């Protein structure tokens, strides 16, 4: 497909558009705003009368990077716009987050993308605080197929939603959201033949994979991160309660609480997404499997609170 659809509310009237915008006709895409022009205010009203009552525009697929760069300037305003529904905000945030993480995994040294990730977390928190059902809305959008970058977005959403349920502070939510979003960034240093293998890893491949939490912590330190509420969870999200995890074999009492939360969200996300070698579990079956087979590895108190959180979400 040569063109991609974007929501009309993502394009701000009277702003300069750094890409061509199109309207979809029966057999072609008609140019409505040319690259470099100002988006006319009256055009928004015309586009609201789009067929099937779907206010949207299209851009050429090659211009998607320009679109996300443009969108970043308005993301904060969009998340606070009372005329945009929580479902629309959630979908836009998820799409923006997935694109940002996809690019960051390809270029983990990018300071621009790292800063974009931090701003993304703050905008997500704004939605969570502004809308009671925002977490459920975001979780419904979460990916059903496993990709490293969408998995990271899902783990961040689950973690932030959970700590919001536990009434953690704004700063704690920001720290755990950022740590969860980047918990797997160290996988950018893992060979692609291992990372993209469409089967369970062999023992020697798994030993290489086990380095990714350490690599992730090093990447964050490269960017100047010094906050241990972020560094420790990234490094220790694969530690286990009895000290059988990696990379530092920490027992539960020595493991940062945010790492324990991210570990639960990480496993839940992995179980509820489809992989090449397994189907996705339902939320209920995933939690049941975690309780029956993995509870000895997890913080029991946090796990049962997570079950209550998921139950609350399902009833909204």
N, C-alpha and C positions, 0 to 999 in steps of 0.2 A: 504494500500500500504506500503510495507516494506522499499522502497527506495524513496528518493526525489531528484529531479533534481536541480542542481545549475549551474550557468553560468561559463564557463571555465575562463573568464577574472577575476573571483573572486579568482582563485587559482594562486599564483605567482610561476613561474618556479624557481627552485633552492632554494625553501623554504621548511622547514620541515613540513610535513603534520601530524597533531595529530589525524587523523582518516583514515579509509580505503576509497579509492576512486574506483569507478566502472565505467565500460562502459556497456551500455545496449545492450545486444544481443537479438536475436529473442525470446529465451525462458529462458534466465537467465541473471544475472548481473555478468560480468567478472571483477575480481580484476585487477586494473591497477597500483595502488600505495598503498602499505601497510602502516598501521599506524606507524608513526615514520620515514618513509623514506623521502628522498628528492625528490621533484617533478622534474623529468628530463625535461630539456629545450626542448629536441627534441620531447618529448611526446605532447607538446602543438601543434606542427605542425601536428602530426598524428591525434589529436583529432579535429583539424579544418576540417578534411575530414569526419566528422561524418555524418551518414545518414541524409538526408533532410537538409544538410548544417546547422545543428544546433550545434554550438560548446558548448558542455556541458559535465558535468560528473555527477555521482550520488554518494550519500552517504547513509548509513543506517539511517533511521529516528531517531534512538536513539542517533546518533552523531550530531544532529542539534545544541545543545548547544556548542559543541566543535567548530563547523563550525563558529558560530557567534562570538565566542571569537577569533578565528583565523582571521576572516574577519575584526574585529575592528582594527587590526594592520596595515591593508592595505587600509582602507576605504578612508583616505585622499588622497593617491596616485591614487586610482581608480577614484575619483571624478575629478582629474586633468589630467587624461589620455586622450589625444586627439584621441586615437584609439578606445575608447569606446564611443558609441553614447549616446546622452542625454537621449534617451528612455531607454537604458540599465542601465545607471547610476540612472535614476529616479526609475526604477523598483527595483534595488538593494537597494537604500536608503529607499524606502517605506517598503520593506520586512524587512530590518534590523530595521527600526523604529518600525514597528508593533510588532516584536519579543521583542525588548527592552521594549516597553510599556507594553506588556502582562506580562513579567516577573516582571517589576517594580510594577504593580498593585497588584501582588501576594506578593511582598516583598518590600514595600515602604521604609523600613529602610536601604536598600542596598546602600551604598555609591558608590560602583562600578557601579551599574546600573544608579545612579543619574549622575555620571560623564560621563558615556557613553551617556546619554541623551544630556548633554551639548555639547559634541564633535559631536554628530549627527547633532545638529542644525548648528554648524559651517560648517560642510561638506555640508549640504544642501544649505547654503548661498553661498558657493563656486560654486555650480552648477548653482544657480540662477544668479550669477554675470557673469558666463562664457558663458551661453547660453541664447539667447533672448527668445526662446520658451520653456525654462525649466519648468516654472510654469504651462503652459498648459499641458506639458507632464506628470508632476507629478499629476495634477488634474485629468487627464484621467485615471490614475492608481488607484485613490482613491476608497475606498471600497463602494460597492453598498448595502451591508448589514451592519446593525448597531452592532458594538461591542464597548465597552467602549474604548478599546485601539486603534482600527483603527479610531474611531471617533476623538480621541485626535490627532492622526497623521494628519488627514484631516484638523482639525481646525488650526493646526500649519501651514500647507502648505497654506491654504487660507489666514491666517493672514500675513504670511511672503510675499506671493505674492502680497497682497494688499498694504502693507506698502512699498514694493519695487516700486510698481506703483505710490505711493504717494511721492517717492523720500526721504524716511526717511533715516537716517544715518545707517551705518553698525552696530553700537552698539545698536541702537533702534531695528533694525531687529533681532539681536541676542536676545535681551531681550524679545521682544514680541513673537518670535518663541519659546523660552524656556518656557515662561509663558503659551502660548497656548498649547504647548505639554503636560504640567503638570496641565492644568486648572482643570481637573477632578480627579487628583490623590487622592483627599480627599474621592472619592467614594470607595477607598480601605478600608475605615473604616465603610462603610455602610453595614448592614447585607445582605448576599447574596440573601435571599428570597425576599428582596425588590429590590435589584440591578438587579436581573435576572428575575423579574416578567414579564411574557409575556402578560401584559395587562396594562392599565392605572392605576396609583397608587391611592389607596384610600387616603382620606384627611389626616389620621393619618400617613400613610406611607410617604406621600409627606412631612409632617412636619419633619420627620426623614431625608429624602433626602436633605432637605434644609440646613442641617448642613455641607454638603460636601465642600462648598467653604472655610469655616472656618477651617475644618480639613486639607484641602489642604495647606492652608497658614501655619498651624502648622507643617505639615510634612516638608515643605521647611525650616522653621525656625529650626527644629530639625537638618537639614543638614547644618546649619550655614548660610543660605541665609539671607542677609541683604538689598539687593537691592529692593527698593520700586517700581521700574519699573517692577519688577517681582512679588513681594509679593502682591501689590495692585490689579493687574489684576486677579491673581488667586482668591483672596478673593472676588472681586467685579464684576465678569463676569456675575452675575445674578441680578445685580442692574438694575433698570429701570428709565427712564428719569424723571418720575413724583414722584419718591420715593416710588414706590409700590413693589420694588424687595426685594432681601434678599442677605446677612444676616443683612445688616446695614441700609436698607431703604434710601439709598443715592439718591439725585436728580442728574440730569445730570451735573450740574456745580460742584458738589462735587466728581464726579466719574472720575477716571484716564482714560485718552483717550485710553490707550491700553486695558482697560477693556471694553470700548465701542466697540472697533474693534473686540475683541475676542467674545463679545456677538453676534455681527452680523454674524461672521464666524460660531459660535456655532449653531445658529438657522438655518442658511443656510445648514450646514452639516447635522443636524438632519432631516430637511425636505427632503433633497435629498437622504437619505438612507432609505432602507426598514426596517421596524420594524414588529414584529409579529402581531401588531394590525393595520398596515397601509402600503400602498404601497409607494414607493419613488416618490416624485414630480420631474418633470423636473426642470432644473435650472430656466427657464423662469417662470414657474408656482410658484416655491418657492419664487422668488423675487416678483412676483405679490401678493402673499398671504402676504408676509412681509409688502409690501407697503400698502395694503388695510386693514389689520387687526392688524398689530403690530407696525406701524410707530410711534405711540404715546409713545411706550416704548423705542424707539431707538434714537440715535443721528441722526437727519434727514440729516444733511450735510454729515456725514460719510456714511450713508446708500446709498444716491444717488451717492456718489463717488464709493461705492462698486458696484453699478449697472453698472457704466461706466467701472470699472475694469473688471467685468465679460463680458461685451460686447466686450471689447478689446481682452480678452482671446479667446472668441468664434470666432473672426475674424482672429486669427493667423493661 
